[in-house]
Amino acid sequence: MKFTLRLFLLLCFTVTRLAAQDENINTDRPDQSDGVYTLTKKYFQVEEGITLGKNLFTNNLMIRYGLTTSTEIRLLSDAGKIDDWKGFLPFTLSVKQKIIKQKKWIPAITAVGYMSYGKIASKDFLTNKISYELKLAFENEVNENFTVSYNAGFTDDFKTFNYTFNLGYSPIEKISLFAEYFASVNSSVQHNADAGVLVLLHPKLQVDIACGHSIADSDNRFYTTFGISYKF
């Protein structure tokens, strides 16, 4: 985790394109929904965060690259401690492909895929399994202040259905708030909710904080996450 944080700081301080003026940074953290946005072509983006919970402490890193004007590739690396297990979780590759832009009440739609290889992990998290997730991300921009976004997709060889519903509100340009419901359905349903705030410090630099909790579940899942993201 120390190496990851040092790498992130090095990227921040060695960047030479700070003065370039383009659209504001757009992140896929700290909520559970993937956005419809794909990164600008030939740009990189680093999204770094820490998640804390009961028997949980993880460093979450995602590196994004704009491959084309509508395609983005990502590398995800999580490391830390979950219950009695610790180390690096399996590395994950991801692709986002923009399908359509919003047209009146027809939402913008982007396809998102994830694939992780269980053998590329620390000892405690090693498996022989290749895991994947396929989903569609939708978004309706109601006006310049409000957005509605939602995801639907499958994991575990299509045995688990995951979905999210997210309300976003920006009272001013530099601050965004969200409240979100998300759930997983297999033999039972796990209901959850989270909320958070994102603060734009610079068009290419953003910080965030959020917390989440299970709903009507004896497991009583609670977590807090905070992070920083940079586009260059």
N, C-alpha and C positions, 0 to 999 in steps of 0.2 A: 504493500500500500504506500510505503514511503517513496518507492521508486515512481509509482504512478503520480503522486502529488508533485514530486520534483519535476517530472516530465511536463506536467501541466503548467507549472510555474515557468519553466524554461520556454515553453511555447508562447506564453503570454508576453514575456519580456524580450523575445527575439523577433517578434512579428514586425514587419516593415510596412504593412499596408494599412496601418491605423487610419491614415488620412482619407482613404477612399470612401466616398459617400455612396451608399446603396441602401437597400431595404434593411429594416431592423432585424436583429436576430430573432429566430423563431425556433423554439425547443420542443422536444418530446418529453421533457421532465418538468415538473416533478409529479404530474398526474399519471394515471394508469392508461389513459387513452393515447394512441398514436394519432398525430395530426395529419391532415391532408397535405401539408406543405412538404415540398422536397427542396433540398438545399440548392442554392445557385450553382450553376455549372462551374467546375474547377475551383470551388471553394471547399475548405475544410471547416469542421466545427467540432469542438471538444465540449462534452457535457459531463461534468464531474460532480459526484454527490456522495453523501454519507447517509446511511439509513440505520436508525436505532430502534430497537424494540425489545421485548422480553426474550432473552436468550438469543439476541440478534444484534450483530454489528457488522455492516458490510460497506465496502467502498465500491461505488458504482461508476464505471467509466464507459462512455460511448463516444466513438470517433466516427464522424460522418463525412462523406465526400460526395459532392455533386458531380455525377458521372456525365449526365446530359441535362438538358433543360427540363426534363420530366422524370429522370431516374436518379436515385440516390442509393449508395451502398454504405453500410455501417458495420463496425466491429464493436462488440460489447464484451466487457470484461468485468466480472464481479469477484471480489475477494473479501474474506473476513471470517467471521465465526457465526455459525448457525447451530444452536444447541451445543452439542459436544464436537461438532465437525468444524474444521477450520482450514483455510488455505484458499486457493483459486478455484472457483467454480468453472465448469466447462465454458470455453470461449464460444461466442455466438456470432455468426454472420447474418446480416439482414439486408434486405432489398426493399426499397419503396418505389412504386411505379404509379405516377399520377395518371388517372384515367380520364376524368372530365372536370372542368371547372364548374362552379355554381352558375346556374341559369335560373334566375328568379327564385322559385321555391324548390327547384331541383337541386339537391346538395352537391357540393364538390365531393368527388370520390377518389380515393387512392388505395391501391392494393399494397399490402405489407406482408412480407414473409420473413421468418426466422428459422435458422438451423444451427444446432449446437452438437458438437462431437464429444461424447463423454470421456474419451481417452485423453483429451487435452485438458487436464485438470489436475489439481493436487490429489494426493492419495485418498483423503477422506471423501472426495467427490467423484472419484473415478468410476466410470461405468463403460459398458460396451455398446451403449445405446446411442443412436443418432436421433435427437429430438427435433421436432419442428413445430411451427405455428403458422397458420395462414389466416389472414383476416382482411376485412375491408374497413377502411376509415371513412367516415362521412362528416361533412361540416356544412352548416347553414350560418352565414353571416346575416344576422337579423338587421343590424345597423352598425354604425361605427363603434358602438359601445358594447353590444351584446353578440355573442356567438353561441351556437348550440352544436356540439360535436358528439359523435357516438361511434363505437366500434362493434364489430361482430366477427367471431372467428372460432377456429377449432385447434385444439392441441391433443396430445396423447393418442395419436393415430385416429383422430376424429372421434374420440370417446368423450372428450370434454369440450363443452361449448362455453366460450367466454364472451361477455358483452359489457359495454360501458355506456354511460350517459353523462355528459359533462356540460355544465352551464358556465360560460365565461363572461366576465364583465370587466371593462377597462374604464374606470372613472376619469383617468387622464392618460396621456400617451405612455408615460413611463411606468405605470402600475397596472397590473392585471390580477384579477381575483378569479378563483374558480371553486366550484362545488361539484362533486362527482359521486355517482353511484356505480359500483362495478361488482360483477358476480361471475362465478364459475358453476357450471351445471354438469354433473355426471350422475353418480348414484344418489347424490344429494345436491343441495344448492347452498353455496357459501355467499352470503350477502355482505357487502362492505361499502363504506363511504369514506371519502376524504375531502379535504379542502386546503387551499393554500394561496400564497401570494407570490408574484413574480415582479421583480423590480429591475427596470432597464437603467443601468448605470452609464451606458454608452451604446450607440447603435449596434455595436458588436459584442457587448459585455452585459451579462444578466446574472442576477443572483435570485435564489428562490428558497422558500421554506414551505413545508406542508406537513400535515399529520393525517393519519387514517385510522379507522377502527372497524371491527366486525360489527354486524347488526344481528341481534337475536341469535347469538352463537355462544355456547358454553366455553368455547376455546378462548374467547375474549382477546382477539388479536388487536394489538395497538402498535403503531409505529410513528416515528417522526423522521423526516428527511429534510436535508438542506444541501444546497449545491451552488455551483457557479458554472457558467457556460460562456464560451468565447468562439467567435467566428473570425476566420482569417483566410 
